[in-house]
Amino acid sequence: MAVRLKIIILGAGQVGSSVAEALSSEANDITVVDTDAARLKSLQDRLDLRTVVGNAAHPKILTQAGAADADMIFAVTRSDETNLVACKLAAKLFNTPTRIARIRAADYLAHPEIFASDTMAVDHAICPEQIITDYIVKLIEFPEALQVLEFAGGKVSLVAVRAFHGGPMVGHELMEIRRHMPHIETRVAAIFRQDTPIVPEGHTIIEAGDEVFFIAATENIRGALRELRRMDKPIRRVMIGGGGNIGRRLAMALEANYQVKVIEHSKANAEQLAADLKHALVLVGDVTDEELLEAENVGEMDLYCAVTNDDENNIMSALLAKRMGARKVVALINRTAYVNLLQAGQIDIAISPAQAVIGTLLARVRRGDCVAVHSLRRGAAEALELIAHGDYKSSRVVGRRIEEISLPKGATIGAIVRRNERASGVEAPASAALTNDVQVIMAHHDTVIESDDHVIVFVVNKQMVSKVERLFQVDVGFL
């Protein structure tokens, strides 16, 4: 039987609430701390968890939350300082084994020594704004994709694309697509049709509107996209609505390679942003000002990104930009109901900040040796990178062909990443792509998993994740 983890979540904002929701149904003891009693009551009405009202950086409140016997603390309040102090107290006063802090200020992140055990004692610092920025940059690099997620240190990518009428995928069986591109090793990991998951098999026919997830070595992604979907024109002109934390990071990441314009409503913030940027043009104004958007030629933009702190402004400005001719629009939307409503409509991609960030936190909680977790389909599905340990006797996966592994329904193994030095003297499988120090092996029914392999598993039903985790745990007594 799985051991229940005792987890304290400090902060009941979007990130904290999403983590609580994801973990409360997974046989964990969850306690959420926040100063907002009404917000905590709303959480408690919906989820099976404890709540404590108070300041997360106070020892008394941490004691009430059960820090003395907690397995981990997620400090995800909106205050970096509160998160840092809470982690320090958790280490010093309560000896909490795992401490994770949300850090927004670039100044802190520029000095990783701050997080060392002899200073603030943060095991892992996460920056939601940087995670979202990286997420959007990937979408700009691959404009055909709905999502681009990396595994194995960037060696493997999982990409979601929308099949459309007249596209090369539509009306064809999966086995036919594989025969069409024998030179590129890729695998369709899952298909969602009208929000219903379909387990991909050789005779599965792709229909227009299907959301298709495929996995390949990162170096092969562009070639696979070219075969699976008509290529979009590359993105060159980008307009960013909002010059806050995310808008600033995004402009800095893009300005060297793209033509970038930023709209920021605060004159003071706009002046500071203009001083910090080298090439991007910064404009003062409202992102929902139709006259401003028209004057700045939003209709000629390849991409419009609405990333203010206001959901309604992001939705309205993205819809305006699309109506005025912007080729692709992306909106940052905090409210999950809005994301589900707008995704795949006039707004091309609706990004939920909490869902983009949650995978980083879930990887710390997942049992077994879990390296990475990506939340998919607004939290309904997950993709995990798990390391196989043990041998044929102690493990339920090592030394077995994939067809012999008792995967739960809705779980598929998409790819395996194997270190080359272990395979020296052994001929690489035909389905392996050599990338420097590792082989990326596309998973087939007769592929044998070896100890220390990194296995990418796609789970279309999140309720099955715990069974997948148990599958990769070695038997008690394995050394």
N, C-alpha and C positions, 0 to 999 in steps of 0.2 A: 504494500500500500504506500502511496506517495506521502512523503513528509510534508506537513503543512508549514509553510513559511509565514513568519510573523513580520509584516511589512508596515512601516509607518510612512505615510505620505504627508509631507508638510506643504500646504498650499492646495486650495480647492478651486483653483482657476481652471482654464481650459485644459492645460497639460495634466494637472493633478487629477481632475475629474475623469479625464479619459483613461489615465493609468488605473485609477480606482475601478472604473467600469470594466476595464480589460482583465483585471486581476481578481476581482471579487467573486467571479464565477468559476475560478480555477482552484478551489480548495486551498485558499490562502486566508490567513487572518489579517484583515486590513483595518488600519486606523488612520483617519484623516484629520489633520489639524489645520485650523484656519481661524482668523479673527472674525469672520462673517458667519454668525450663527444661522442666518436664514439660508445661506448657501449650503451649509453643512446639513441642515434639516432636509433640504431638497434632495441632497445626495442620499441621505439615510432613508428617505421615503422610497427611493428607487432601488437601492442596492443593499446587500447584506454586509454591513461594515459598522465599525465604531467611529464616533467622532469626538473630538475634543476642541472646545472653543478657547482660543488664546494665542499668544505670541509664540511662534515656533522656535524662537531663539532663547526662550526662558527655560532654565533647568526644571522648574516646577511643572511646566506644561509638558515637557518631554517625559518627565516621570509619569505624569497622568496618562500619557499616550502609550506607556509601556516600553520605553526605550531600554530599560534594564535587561529585558530578555528578547529584544527585537533582533531579527536576522539582518535586516537592512533598512536604511532610511533613504527615501527619495526627497531631497530638499528642493522643491520646485515652486517656491513662492516667487512673487514678482520682484523681490528684493535680493540682489546678489549678496549683500552684507548679512541679511538674515540667514540665507542658505549657508554661507561660509561659517558663521558662528554656530549654527545648529550642528553642522558636521563636526566641528571642533569639539563641541560639548558632547556629542554622541560618542566620539572616540575617547575623550579624556575622562568623562564621568561615568559612561555606561558601557564602554568597550564594545560598541556595536560593530559587528564584523564588516559590513559593507555600507559605504556612505557615498551617495551620489548627489551632486549639486548642479542645479541649473544656474549657469553664469551667462549674463548678457553683455557685460561691459568688455569691450575689446582690450582695454588696458589690463584687466586681470588675466585674460586669456593669453596675452603677450608674455606673461611671466609665469610659466607653468610651475616654477619652484614654489609659488604661493600655495599650491595644492598638496605639497609633500606632507608626509606623516608627522614631521616635526614642526610643521607650521599649521595649516588649516585642516589637515587630515582628510582631504577629499580623495576618494579612490578613483572617481571618474567625474570629470566636469563635462556637462553637455551645454551646447549653445544652440537653442532652437532656431534663432535667426540665421546662424550659419548653416544649419542642416537644411532649412528651407531654401536658402540662397543656392546651395549646391544642387538641390533638387531642381530648381528652376533652370540653372545653368545647363544641366543635363538635358532638359526638355528643349532648350534652345539649340544644343548641339545635335539633337535628333528630333527635328520638328514633326516627324511623322508619328512620334510616340505619345502615348498617354501617360506612361510611367517608364522610367529607366532606373533600375536598382542594381547595385553592385554587390558582389560577394567575393570572398577569397582575396581580399586586398585589391579589388578591382580587376581580377583576372577573368571573372565570369559576370555576365550581365543578364538580368531578367527584364524583358521589355514587353509592355502592353501596347497593342495597336488595335484600331477599330477597322474592321473589314467593311468595305463600301461597295455599292453597286458598280460593276464593271472592273473591280479590282482583281489582281491576279490570284488572290486566295479564294474568292467567292465561287461557290459551285463545284469546288474540287475536293476530293477526298484527301486526307492528310498524307496517305502513302504516296499519292500522286505528286504532292508538293515536294516530298522528300526526294522522289525520283527526278524531279525537275531541277534540283540543285544538289547533285551528289558531291560537288566540290566544297560545299559549306556544311559543316556539321552543326545542326541545330535541332532543337526538340520543342514541340508545342507542349507546354506544361499544363495548361488549363484553358478552357473556353467558357465564357459567360454569355448566355443568350437571354436577353430580357431579364437580367439579374439572377438567372438560374444557372448553376454550374453544370458543365457537361464534361465528363471524363473523356479526354481525347484518346481515340483509338484509330487504327489504320483506316477504317471505313467511315470515320466521322467526316461529314461534309460541312464546310464552313459556309455560313449564310451572311448576307449583308446585315450590318449592325452588330455582329458578334464582337465581343471584346476578347482578343486572342493574346495569351501570354506565351512568349517563347523564350527559350534560354539558349545561350551560346557563349563561346569564348568572346570576351570583349572585343578582341581584334577582328572578330568576324561579324559583329553586330551590324555594321553598315552594309556589308554584302548581303546578309540575311534580310535586312529591311528592304533592300533593293529588289530582292526576289519576291518577298511576301507582300509588298505594298508599293504602289506607285510613289516615287520619291517626290517630296515637296521641294519647292525652291529653298535654298539655304536662307537662313535668317540673317539679315544685315542691319536693318533699322529697328531699334527697340525704343519704345516709350514706356517709362515707369511712372505710374501714378502713386505718389507717396514717397517722401524722402526721409522716412523714419529709419529705424534700425535695419529693417530688411531692404528697403529701397536704397539706402546708402551702400550696404554690402553688395547688393546686386549691381549697382552702377559701377562700383569699384572693380568688381569681377569682370564686367563686360566692356568697359570703355576703351580698353586697348585694342579690341578686335571687332567692335561693332560701333555703329553710329547710335549714340545714346542720348535721349532727352529725359529729364526728370521733372515732374511737376510736384511742388511742395507748397502747402498753403501758408506756412509760417515764413515770413520774410527773414527773420533772424536765422532760422534753421536753413533756409535756402542759401543765404549768404555764406554760412559756415560750410555747407555742402559744396558750394561752388568753389570755395577756397581749397577744399580737400581733394576735389576731382581735377584731373589734368586735361581731359578731353571732352567729357560729357557737358551738355548744355543744361543748366538748371533754370527752371521757370517758376515764378511765384504765381500761385493761383489755385483754384478749386478743381479737383479732378472731375467733378460733374458739370463743369462749365462748358457747355456745348460750343460756345463761340471761341473759347480758348483752344479746345481740341481741334476745331476746324482751322483756326489761324495757324496752329502748329502742325497741320497736315497729318492728323492722326490716320486719315484714310490711306496714306502712303506707307504706314508702318507695317512691317512684317509681323511684329509682335507687340501687343499692348499688355502690360502687367499691372494690375491694380493691387497694390500691397499696403494700403493705409491701415489704420487700426480700426476702421469702421466698416463692418460687413456691408451695410446698405450702400455706402459710398462706393465700395469696391464693385458691388453688383451693378449699380447704376452706371458707373463710368465704363465698366467693361462692356455692358450692353450698348451704351452710346458709341463707344469706339468701334464695336462690331458693325453697328448699323451704318456708321460713317465710312466703313470700308477697310478697317484694319483686318489683315489677313487672318490672324490668330489672336485670341484674347485669353488671358489667364487671370483668374481672380482668387485672392486669398480670402477664405471665408471660415470664420470660427464656428458658427452654429452648424452642427451636423445636419439638421433638418434642411437648411439652405443648400448645403453641399449636395445632398441626395436629390434635391429638387432640380438643381441647375446643371449638374454634370451631364454632358452630352447633349445639352440644349444649345442655345445661342452662344453661351459661354463655353469655349472649347475645353478648358480644363479648370475645374474648381479644386483648389488645394485647401485641405484642412490642416492647419498648422499642428494641431495636436496629433493627428494621425501620421503626419510626416515625422514627428519626433518620437512617437511612442515606441517604435521598433528599437531605438537605441536603449530605452529603458527596459523593454521586455527581454532583451538579450541577457540582462543581468539576473533575471528571475527564472528564465527557462531552465529546467532541470536537464541533466546530462551535460555534456561539454558543448554548449551553444555559443558560437562565435558571433553570429549576426541574426537579427530578426527584422523582417520588413512587413509592415502592416499593409494589407492590400484591400481593395474594394471597400474603402471606408471602414476597415476593421473587421469585415466579415471573413476574410481569408488571411493566411500568413504564408510567408516563405521563410524558411529557416536554413541556416548553415550549421550543421552539426558535425562534430568530429567522432568518427568511429574508433572505439578503443577495445582492447582485449583480443581474444582469439576465438576460434570456432566454439570452444566449450563455454567461455565466460560471456560471450556476446551473442545477441540474437540477430546481428547483421554481418559481422566480420566472417569472411570465408564463405559467404553464401552468394549465390546468384540472386539478382533482384527479384526474379520470379519466385524464389523460395522464401522471400521475406514477407512476413504477415503484416503488411501495411494496412492501417485502418482504411475504411471506405472513404474515398475522396482525397487520399494522400498519394502523391506521385513523386518519385525520385527523378529529378531532371538532369542533374549533372554531378560529376565527381571530380574533385581536384586532388591530384596526387603528386607528391614531391618526386622530382626526377632522380635524385640520388638513391632513393629506395628502389627505384625501378631500373637502375643501371644494370646492364647485362640482360635485361628483359625487354623484349620487343614491345613497344607501345601499342595499345589497341588501335585498330583502324579508326575508331571514333575519337581519338585523342588529338588535341591541338597542343603542340609544344609552345609554351610561352615562358622563355627563360628558365626558371628553376622549377616549373611545375608542368604537369600535363592536365589539360582540361578534357575530361572524358564525358561524352554524351551518354547518358544512361540508357541501356537496352535491357531486354529481359534476361540476357545471358551474361551481363556485366557482373563481375565478382567484386565485392567490396573488401578492401584490405584495411588492416589496422592503421590508424592515423590518417585515413582518407577524410577529406572535407566533403560532406554529402549535402547537396542542395535539395531540400524537400519542399514541395508545394502542397499546402493543405487548404482545400477550398472551403472546408467547414472548420471554423476555429475551435469548435467543441472537440475536435479530434486531436488537437495539438498535444494534450497531455499523454495520449496513447503513443504518439510519435516519440515524445521525449522518453517515455519508459522503454520503448523499443531500443533506444540508443544507450541506455544505461547498462553498465557492466554488472554482472552478478556480484553480490556481496562476497568479499574475500579475494577478489581479483587484485593483485599487486602489480 
